Amino acid sequence: EASRARPRHLHSAASTLAVPGWRRLGRLVGWPMPSRKKPSKYIGSCGIYVLATSPEDGSLWLLVHRRSRQVSEKNTIASPGGIVIRDVCLSEGSQDLDFDSGARRTAVQELFEETGIELDESQVEGLEALPVGDDPYWGPQWHRNFCVRFDGFPVVSGPEKESLHEVAKGGMDGIGVDAGDGFHAWVQAEELLQRSDLMKGCRRPIAHIVAERLGDELEAPEPPRKR
């Protein structure tokens, strides 16, 4: 009963701080303050590069779209990709983050939602890692780029309804070869690197693809200056 009889001023800091006005006093006297800040739901980003080898001449083509005005880096040409959510990176029964695994799952899902291309289990397991470009929003350590290769051109049915706001319909008209959905096009990697409207973060992974093909090192070239 002694604990119940203790004076009010000896109550715990947590119970005292529940009373309006005492929170400011608690900060002044150094009481431990209960944190209200929750971990961010969004922790990183990812991209996925779809490479198709032409059965006619062996040329290499990338599937890209133009980003709409409703998203960041609007009107630029980019590969499919998206934001990685914290929950996707958590293993069942654990709070330890596995960002690589979460980014991989997100990239596969984004590819399907934006293009209609669904990868099978072996293709998911065989995804290649590509280098990360400079200055991603969450930092290089919280971005992953992946690559999947096809012999020939897979069917592209187009974005789902929930993803329509992310891509510009007709945005790739006159560039490369129409992928058949009105949103995407197949464009040769070398041509993309010469375009000033290629999204900045796509330059390094595409330059790596070209360099790998040429068997040489290639720095991501700067886009041509607009006149």
C-alpha positions in Angstrom: 0.0 0.0 0.0 3.0 2.3 0.4 3.2 2.8 -3.4 -0.4 4.0 -3.5 0.1 6.4 -0.7 3.1 8.2 -2.3 2.7 11.9 -3.0 1.4 13.0 -6.5 4.7 14.6 -7.4 6.4 11.2 -7.2 4.1 9.6 -9.8 5.8 8.3 -12.9 6.8 10.7 -15.7 4.6 8.8 -18.1 1.5 9.3 -16.1 2.3 12.9 -15.3 2.9 13.7 -19.0 -0.5 12.5 -19.9 -1.9 15.6 -18.2 -2.1 18.6 -20.6 0.6 21.2 -19.8 3.0 18.8 -18.1 4.6 17.7 -21.4 6.4 21.1 -21.8 7.6 20.9 -18.1 8.8 17.4 -18.7 11.1 18.5 -21.5 12.4 21.3 -19.3 13.4 19.1 -16.4 14.7 16.2 -18.6 12.0 13.6 -18.1 12.1 10.9 -20.8 9.4 11.8 -23.3 7.2 9.2 -25.0 7.9 9.2 -28.7 5.1 9.9 -31.2 7.1 9.4 -34.3 6.5 6.1 -36.1 8.9 4.6 -38.6 8.2 5.7 -42.1 6.0 3.5 -44.2 8.1 4.2 -47.3 11.8 3.3 -47.1 13.2 3.1 -50.6 12.7 2.6 -54.3 13.4 0.2 -57.1 13.6 -0.1 -60.9 13.3 -3.1 -63.2 14.8 -3.1 -66.8 13.2 -5.4 -69.3 15.7 -6.4 -72.1 14.5 -8.1 -75.3 16.9 -9.5 -77.8 15.6 -9.2 -81.3 15.4 -12.7 -83.0 16.1 -11.1 -86.4 19.4 -9.3 -85.8 20.3 -9.8 -82.1 19.9 -6.1 -81.3 19.1 -5.2 -77.7 15.9 -3.3 -76.8 14.6 -1.8 -73.5 11.0 -1.4 -72.5 10.3 2.1 -71.3 7.5 4.6 -70.9 7.1 8.3 -70.3 6.3 9.4 -66.8 3.1 11.4 -66.4 2.8 14.9 -65.0 1.3 13.5 -61.8 4.5 11.8 -60.5 8.0 13.0 -59.7 10.4 13.6 -62.5 7.5 14.2 -64.8 7.7 13.8 -68.6 10.9 11.8 -68.4 11.5 8.4 -70.0 12.0 5.6 -67.5 11.8 1.9 -66.9 9.1 0.4 -64.6 9.6 0.8 -60.9 8.2 2.1 -57.7 8.4 2.8 -54.0 9.4 0.1 -51.6 7.2 -0.2 -48.5 8.6 -1.2 -45.1 6.1 -4.0 -44.5 7.2 -5.8 -47.7 10.8 -6.0 -46.3 9.8 -7.7 -43.0 10.0 -11.4 -42.5 7.1 -13.1 -40.8 7.5 -12.7 -37.0 10.5 -10.4 -37.3 11.2 -6.6 -37.4 14.5 -7.0 -39.2 14.5 -5.4 -42.6 15.5 -7.3 -45.7 15.6 -4.5 -48.2 17.0 -6.6 -51.0 14.2 -9.1 -50.8 11.5 -6.4 -50.4 12.8 -4.4 -53.4 12.9 -7.5 -55.5 9.3 -8.3 -54.7 8.2 -4.7 -55.3 10.0 -4.5 -58.7 8.3 -7.7 -59.9 4.9 -6.4 -58.8 5.4 -3.0 -60.3 6.4 -4.6 -63.6 3.2 -6.5 -63.7 1.0 -3.5 -62.6 2.6 -1.1 -65.2 3.1 -3.4 -68.2 1.1 -6.6 -67.7 4.3 -8.7 -67.8 4.2 -11.4 -65.2 7.4 -13.2 -64.4 7.5 -16.8 -63.4 9.4 -18.2 -60.4 12.6 -19.0 -62.3 12.7 -15.5 -63.9 12.2 -13.9 -60.4 15.0 -15.9 -59.0 17.2 -15.1 -62.0 16.8 -11.3 -61.8 20.1 -9.6 -62.3 21.3 -6.7 -60.2 22.2 -3.4 -62.0 24.2 -0.5 -60.6 22.4 2.4 -59.0 22.6 5.9 -60.4 23.5 9.0 -58.5 21.3 10.6 -55.9 18.2 8.5 -55.5 15.6 10.1 -53.3 16.2 7.7 -50.3 19.9 7.4 -51.1 21.9 4.8 -53.0 21.7 2.3 -50.2 17.9 2.3 -50.4 17.5 1.8 -54.1 17.8 -1.4 -56.2 17.8 -1.9 -59.9 17.0 -5.3 -61.5 17.2 -6.7 -65.0 15.2 -9.5 -66.7 16.1 -10.7 -70.2 13.8 -12.1 -72.9 14.6 -13.8 -76.2 12.2 -11.9 -78.4 9.6 -9.4 -77.3 7.1 -10.4 -74.5 3.5 -9.3 -74.8 2.9 -5.9 -73.1 -0.8 -5.5 -72.2 -0.4 -2.1 -70.5 -0.9 -0.6 -67.0 -3.6 -1.6 -64.6 -6.3 1.0 -63.8 -4.6 1.9 -60.5 -1.3 2.6 -62.4 -2.7 4.7 -65.3 -1.9 8.0 -63.5 1.8 7.1 -63.5 2.4 6.8 -67.2 1.6 9.1 -70.1 -0.6 7.6 -72.8 1.0 8.3 -76.2 4.1 9.6 -74.4 6.4 7.3 -76.5 4.8 8.0 -79.9 7.5 8.3 -82.5 10.2 6.9 -80.3 11.5 3.3 -80.8 8.9 0.7 -81.6 5.4 0.7 -80.1 5.0 -2.1 -77.5 1.3 -2.4 -78.5 -0.4 -0.9 -75.4 -0.2 2.8 -76.3 2.0 3.6 -73.2 5.3 1.7 -73.7 7.9 1.4 -76.4 10.9 -0.8 -77.2 13.9 1.5 -77.6 17.6 0.5 -78.2 19.8 1.2 -75.2 22.3 3.3 -77.1 19.5 5.6 -78.3 18.1 6.1 -74.8 21.5 7.3 -73.6 21.5 10.0 -76.2 18.2 11.4 -75.1 18.0 14.5 -72.9 14.6 13.4 -71.5 15.8 10.1 -70.1 15.3 10.1 -66.3 18.6 10.8 -64.6 18.5 7.7 -62.4 18.2 5.4 -65.5 21.5 6.5 -67.1 23.9 4.5 -65.0 22.1 1.1 -65.2 21.5 1.5 -69.0 25.1 2.5 -69.5 26.1 -0.7 -67.7 23.9 -2.7 -70.0 25.5 -1.2 -73.1 29.0 -1.6 -71.6 28.4 -5.2 -70.8 27.2 -5.8 -74.3 30.3 -4.1 -75.8 32.6 -5.8 -73.3 34.0 -2.5 -72.2 33.6 0.0 -69.4 31.3 2.9 -70.2 30.5 5.9 -68.1 27.0 7.1 -68.1 27.1 9.9 -70.7 25.6 13.3 -69.9 22.5 14.0 -71.9 22.9 16.3 -74.9 22.4 20.0 -74.0 19.2 21.6 -75.2 19.7 24.4 -77.7 
